[in-house]
Amino acid sequence: MEVKIDNIREAIKVFEDALNEAVIELPQQDRVAVERLNTLDQYKLAHPRGVLGILYGGSTYENTSKGRTLLMKRLMLINVAPIIRFVDNTTKPSDNIMTMMPAEYVDFVIIKLTGLTVFNHLPEYERKIYPIRDELIDEQDYVWKYLITFAVPLDLIEKID
C-alpha cells in the first residue's frame, strides 16, 4: 500500500490508521487502544490492557540537490510506544500465558508498520517506512513502556514560484 505524507500530522494519521486496523485483528483479550501522545514521561495508562501511543520524534535532513532546485531527503522519525499492563506470578512465571506479553507488542507493531510505501520523488528503494530501534523504557507497577522509532522517508523540494 502506498500512502501520501507531506507533514507530521499526515504521518501520525497514517500510523494511527494502520495500527487501529491491526489491533482489530488481535484476540479480544489482547486489544489495546491507539492514541496520540504529546509526551511519554507524564502519560498515565487509563486503558485496562494498554495503549499504542504515537508521537513525533523529530527529523533528519540530507541535501540531495544536483541542479539549481533544492532537493532534500527528510527522514521523519515517528515513535510508537507500546504501554502495556501485564501481571504474571513473579516467583513462578507461567509458560501458559493466555495473553500477549508486553514485548510481543513491539514485534506486532514492527510487523504491521514496516514496509508501508510513502509516495515521494526518492528512488523506489528509499520509499518504505522502517524501524530504526526499539527499547524498554520502564516497568513500574506492572505497566511496561517500550519505544519503537520508525523512519518515514520524505522528499523536501524547494517551492519555485
Secondary structure, 3 states (H helix, E strand, C coil): CEEECCCHHHHHHHHHHHHHHHHCCCCHHHCCEEEECCCCCCCCCCCCCEEEEEEEEEEEEEECCCCCCCEEEEEEEEEEEEEEECCCCCCCCCCCCCCCCHHHHHHHHHHHHCCCEEECCCCHHHCECEEEEEEEEEEECCEEEEEEEEEEEEEEECCCC
